[in-house]
């Protein structure tokens, strides 16, 4: 059946004049070009236009990544320099330091407690937290005490601070805060 179809097609082609053959060949060529365009060129063109639209976005991402890298390196350098300055052992007691600052700032009588908490070991340093509660104090009375802690020559940091006004006298408040001191972790340093 296929042979008959091909013979009939061949006979029909031979009956055509030269001009009709050229028109038929040209139409076939145009059909092949359209099929090639639809299957090859159009998807490639769409992909190229998509990639051209993505270029500015990717350039922005590269710039953002470079900024993040610079920020990370800066922070890492800052952390490294702080860790280098940490003492191997604290030469002071955070408890006695806080007591001394409370006496100096005249709020010793208002301290409910100064309680050391369990040290926390981090990558290359130890954090030694101390919880402090000050009761019946004015804000103006406690600010110099907190400032003395923040500006101490030692590696101290106030990590958590909670202020609560007194129900009986709203000008007075109870303040609870956590102060951490830092030192190098000798066990980590020796293990390296």
QUIBELBEL-V686453 format. One record per backbone hydrogen bond with DSSP energy under -1.0 kcal/mol. NH is the residue of the N-H (numbers start at 0). CO is the residue of the C=O. If there is no record, write none. Layout:
BEGIN
NH&CO / NH&CO
END
This chain:
BEGIN
4&0 / 5&1 / 6&2 / 7&3 / 8&4 / 9&5 / 10&6 / 11&7 / 12&8 / 13&9 / 14&10 / 20&16 / 21&17 / 22&18 / 23&19 / 24&20 / 25&21 / 26&22 / 27&23 / 28&24 / 29&25 / 30&26 / 31&27 / 32&28 / 33&29 / 34&30 / 35&31 / 36&32 / 37&33 / 38&34 / 39&35 / 40&35 / 41&36 / 43&39 / 44&40 / 45&41 / 46&42 / 47&43 / 48&44 / 49&45 / 50&46 / 51&47 / 52&48 / 53&49 / 54&50 / 57&53 / 58&54 / 59&55 / 60&56 / 61&57 / 62&58 / 63&59 / 64&60 / 65&61 / 66&62 / 67&63 / 68&64 / 69&65 / 70&66 / 71&67 / 72&68 / 73&69 / 74&70 / 75&71 / 76&72 / 77&73 / 78&74 / 79&75 / 80&76 / 81&77 / 82&78 / 83&79 / 84&80 / 96&92 / 97&93 / 98&94 / 99&95 / 100&96 / 101&97 / 102&98 / 103&99 / 104&100 / 105&102 / 106&101 / 109&106 / 110&107 / 111&132 / 112&132 / 114&130 / 116&128 / 119&126 / 121&124 / 125&182 / 126&119 / 127&180 / 129&178 / 130&114 / 131&176 / 132&112 / 133&174 / 134&109 / 136&172 / 141&137 / 142&138 / 145&141 / 146&142 / 147&143 / 148&144 / 149&145 / 150&146 / 151&148 / 155&153 / 156&179 / 158&177 / 161&175 / 163&173 / 165&171 / 171&168 / 172&136 / 173&163 / 174&133 / 175&161 / 176&131 / 177&159 / 178&129 / 179&156 / 180&127 / 181&154 / 182&125 / 183&86 / 184&123 / 188&184 / 189&185 / 190&186
END
